[in-house]
Amino acid sequence: MATNLRLRSETEDALRAEAQRTGRSQQELIREAVDRYLGLVPDIAVTGQEDPLLISGAVRAPRVPYQRPRHRLTLPSGMTTADLLDRADRM
C-alpha cells in the first residue's frame, strides 16, 4: 500500500540522520517502526539488518528520541578538535 506521510521537521531530521547512520532507507525505517508499533515483529528481530552493537549488548538504544542540538559549540580561533584530545588519544 502506498501512502503519503507528513512528518514534523524534528521527526524528518531524526529519520534522515538514522537512515544515514545505519545505511538503511528512510522508507525501510518507517515500515519497521510501523510494524513494531502494531506488534507485527518483535522488538529485536534477527534479520541481519539491525545494528550489531545493539544486538550484542555492547551499546544500548537511546533512551530519548533524537533532538536537534540547540546550541553549537565553537572553538577559539586557531584551535582544532585534535587540540582537545590528550596526546595519547591522537592518531
Stockholm file with secondary structure:
# STOCKHOLM 1.0

chainA/1-91         MATNLRLRSETEDALRAEAQRTGRSQQELIREAVDRYLGLVPDIAVTGQEDPLLISGAVRAPRVPYQRPRHRLTLPSGMTTADLLDRADRM
#=GR chainA/1-91 SS CCCCCCCCHHHHHHHHHHHHHHTCCHHHHHHHHHHHHTTSSCSSCCSSCSCHHHHHTSSCCCSSCCCCCSCCCCCCTTCCGGGGSCGGGCC
#=GC SS_cons        CCCCCCCCHHHHHHHHHHHHHHTCCHHHHHHHHHHHHTTSSCSSCCSSCSCHHHHHTSSCCCSSCCCCCSCCCCCCTTCCGGGGSCGGGCC
//
